[in-house]
């Protein structure tokens, strides 16, 4: 199943500190470093041949439908030396107490060719294909997808550090790799709170395709080289798609958009706001065909139309809502229009780089899908109805044939101020 998503896939300062290195490493000293707005995080200075740089801005925890508070971000890992390097393990630690390990990634969590989805293959090439090994050749970079959870907000520190273990040049004079481990890269994870919004859709049996946070599906693993940087503006995006009561995404002729349960559904403003961007002239795709994989169709994709017909709303406070893949000619708004929460914006469709009807929805910290950073958010009210098994989606054809509600609960559970996790089944009322 290759349900595409909005964007071209369709789909901060660096600080470092030494813990221990080989004997030829330079002597270290204490140096205070500020992580975002959280105050000083003191780490020892060190030579760090492998460096970690955040991709995106400081972040914050958000509550998911699994009852946990999630933190998710990406790090660019660069071997900045002429000596080969290897990443063996990466620990996330409390910024003020580095002995307290919050999450640890090694082995299959970094590289595992036989794992399509889950806590695996977090080490990636720069545009997200899974790395084939934990080796980082000289002067090359990788991406590490990092996410972890807390049972309560009280457990979350204001800032974290990253404890890197592996082999690399341990000093500027090194000509061969040796064992290294050191602290690096303070990150503020207390940089705000999730914006509370109303759902963009109504009705039951909506499935949160390509949601946060484990690697394997689009959005989470969709960094792109855009606007002069590596960016992932879709980290917390969801592709909403609806089934009927039998769990089918379509009935009848699967090659017709009108056969799909969600096609033509009204889509709503999630909050009061101002329309800042629209597109409404992209024709519908044929279901089952991903334009990016058909040369003559791929040639027509641009950064302007890859999202299909879309709307961007300015919600105020530096927060923007992005809706994508509407039916051509269905938009009821234009740039400059003021909208109120619950106003109808357009009808759900299958346009842009998509192979099936769905609503791509996300919040971000700027009006450009390419340049902005993705923001966590929560819906004010909905009913949680269960989960779709990931393997079902991975095994599905490009039309999403089959039935997908085997994991639906006998009765829905009312939820407030949560973000539905990947493949959650949701009733928006």
ABEGO torsion letter per residue (X at the ends): XABBBBEAABXXBBBBBBABBBAABBBBBBBBBBBEAAEBBBBBBBBBABBBBBBEBBBBBBBBAAGBBBBBBBBBBBBABABBBBBABBBBBBAABAABBABBBBEAAABBAABABEBBGABBBAAGBBBABABBBBGBBBBBBBBBBBABAAABBABBBBBBBEBBBABAABABBBBBBBBBGBBBAAAEBBBBBBBABBEBGBBBBGBOABBGBBGABABBBBGGBBBBAAAABBBBBBBBAAGBABBEBAABAAABAABGBBBBBABBBBBABBBAABBBBBBGBBAAABAAAAAABBAAAAAEBBBBBBAEGGBBBBBBGBBBGABABBBGBBBBBGBBABBBBBBEBBABBBBBBBBBABABAAABBBBBBBBABBBBAEBBBAAAAAABBAAGBEBAAAABBABBBBBBGBBBBBGBBBBAX
